[in-house]
Amino acid sequence: MKQVQVSMYATRFCPYCLRARALLRRKGVECEEINVDGDPDLWARMERLSGRDTVPQIFIGGLSIGGYDDMAALDSAGKLDALLFES
């Protein structure tokens, strides 16, 4: 299976960012991480793209799926792997 591109806007020490990183690692997923710590331009870009102002903001295949809770809910529902991997 081929992995879809995953990117995540995050800060270094946010507990939800840490959980998102851990979940993606458990799935064996490589993620482009965009660190918005202290960068108002990147933070504004994240808000524009996602429509949200909290971190993390996770994009799978260019689609905004929301934050960690949203990703964890997809995983619990058995829908996350279908988004992360092409068959």
Backbone hydrogen bonds, N-H to C=O, Kabsch-Sander energy under -0.5 kcal/mol:
donor,donor_aa,acceptor,acceptor_aa,energy
2,K,86,E,-1.6
4,V,84,L,-3.3
7,S,59,F,-2.5
8,M,32,E,-2.6
9,Y,57,Q,-2.8
10,A,8,M,-0.5
10,A,34,I,-2.4
18,L,14,C,-2.3
19,R,15,P,-2.0
20,A,16,Y,-2.3
21,R,17,C,-2.6
22,A,18,L,-2.2
23,L,19,R,-2.5
24,L,20,A,-2.5
25,R,21,R,-2.5
26,R,22,A,-2.5
27,K,23,L,-1.5
28,G,25,R,-1.6
29,V,24,L,-2.8
32,E,6,V,-2.9
33,E,31,C,-0.7
34,I,8,M,-3.0
34,I,32,E,-0.5
35,N,33,E,-0.7
36,V,10,A,-2.7
36,V,34,I,-0.6
39,D,36,V,-2.0
43,W,39,D,-2.4
44,A,40,P,-2.3
45,R,41,D,-2.1
46,M,42,L,-2.6
47,E,43,W,-2.3
48,R,44,A,-2.4
49,L,45,R,-2.6
50,S,46,M,-2.6
51,G,47,E,-2.6
57,Q,9,Y,-1.8
58,I,66,G,-3.1
59,F,7,S,-3.3
60,I,63,L,-2.5
61,G,5,Q,-3.6
61,G,59,F,-0.5
63,L,60,I,-1.9
65,I,58,I,-2.7
65,I,63,L,-0.5
66,G,58,I,-0.8
71,M,67,G,-2.2
72,A,68,Y,-3.2
73,A,69,D,-2.1
74,L,70,D,-2.0
75,D,71,M,-2.3
76,S,72,A,-2.7
77,A,73,A,-1.9
78,G,75,D,-1.5
79,K,74,L,-2.9
80,L,74,L,-1.0
83,L,79,K,-0.9
83,L,80,L,-0.8
84,L,80,L,-2.2
85,F,81,D,-2.2
86,E,2,K,-3.6
